[in-house]
Amino acid sequence: MKQALHLCALAAGLVAFSAHAADATCEAQAADKKLAGAARTSFLKKCEADSAKSCDAQAADKKLAGAAKTSFLKKCNADAQPAAKSAQDKCDAQAADKKLAGAARNSFVKKCVADAG
């Protein structure tokens, strides 16, 4: 029984890490594509939605149902939305206030998020 609990805890940790890594990958992909403004926002939204689908697939693989599935999905989806998101939003708002675009905006937001974290 104790071993089963350890395995569950390990699996939950791996899921949380993979969900967080997926979001970091979305940010990295957006940066690699040099997306800005609405295109970046749209890309990140789609990428995060795909990450949520990944949580559904993981729940199906684990054959979870009922409250266990609901709890798993809630945690998995929450982990896919890291706390750094609020810093990203604040920095995006500041860039919009300064009417920055393109490379200047990307550079500003990148530095702003790094300074916040």
Contacts in CASP RR format, 6 or more apart in sequence:
PFRMAT RR
TARGET T0000
AUTHOR 0000-0000-0000
METHOD contacts of the structure
MODEL  1
MKQALHLCALAAGLVAFSAHAADATCEAQAADKKLAGAARTSFLKKCEAD
SAKSCDAQAADKKLAGAAKTSFLKKCNADAQPAAKSAQDKCDAQAADKKL
AGAARNSFVKKCVADAG
11 62 0 8 1.000
12 75 0 8 1.000
15 55 0 8 1.000
15 58 0 8 1.000
15 72 0 8 1.000
15 75 0 8 1.000
15 76 0 8 1.000
15 79 0 8 1.000
16 75 0 8 1.000
16 76 0 8 1.000
16 79 0 8 1.000
18 54 0 8 1.000
19 51 0 8 1.000
19 54 0 8 1.000
19 55 0 8 1.000
19 76 0 8 1.000
19 77 0 8 1.000
19 79 0 8 1.000
19 80 0 8 1.000
20 79 0 8 1.000
20 80 0 8 1.000
20 82 0 8 1.000
22 47 0 8 1.000
22 50 0 8 1.000
22 51 0 8 1.000
22 54 0 8 1.000
22 80 0 8 1.000
23 47 0 8 1.000
23 48 0 8 1.000
23 51 0 8 1.000
23 80 0 8 1.000
23 81 0 8 1.000
23 82 0 8 1.000
24 82 0 8 1.000
25 47 0 8 1.000
26 43 0 8 1.000
26 44 0 8 1.000
26 47 0 8 1.000
26 48 0 8 1.000
26 51 0 8 1.000
27 44 0 8 1.000
27 88 0 8 1.000
29 43 0 8 1.000
29 47 0 8 1.000
30 40 0 8 1.000
30 43 0 8 1.000
30 44 0 8 1.000
30 47 0 8 1.000
31 106 0 8 1.000
31 110 0 8 1.000
33 43 0 8 1.000
34 102 0 8 1.000
34 103 0 8 1.000
34 106 0 8 1.000
35 43 0 8 1.000
36 101 0 8 1.000
36 102 0 8 1.000
36 105 0 8 1.000
36 106 0 8 1.000
37 101 0 8 1.000
37 105 0 8 1.000
48 80 0 8 1.000
48 81 0 8 1.000
51 80 0 8 1.000
52 77 0 8 1.000
52 80 0 8 1.000
55 72 0 8 1.000
55 73 0 8 1.000
55 76 0 8 1.000
55 77 0 8 1.000
55 80 0 8 1.000
56 73 0 8 1.000
58 72 0 8 1.000
58 76 0 8 1.000
59 69 0 8 1.000
59 72 0 8 1.000
59 73 0 8 1.000
59 76 0 8 1.000
62 72 0 8 1.000
64 72 0 8 1.000
84 113 0 8 1.000
84 116 0 8 1.000
84 117 0 8 1.000
87 112 0 8 1.000
87 113 0 8 1.000
87 116 0 8 1.000
87 117 0 8 1.000
88 109 0 8 1.000
88 113 0 8 1.000
90 112 0 8 1.000
90 116 0 8 1.000
91 108 0 8 1.000
91 109 0 8 1.000
91 112 0 8 1.000
91 113 0 8 1.000
91 116 0 8 1.000
92 109 0 8 1.000
94 108 0 8 1.000
94 112 0 8 1.000
95 105 0 8 1.000
95 108 0 8 1.000
95 109 0 8 1.000
95 112 0 8 1.000
98 108 0 8 1.000
100 108 0 8 1.000
END
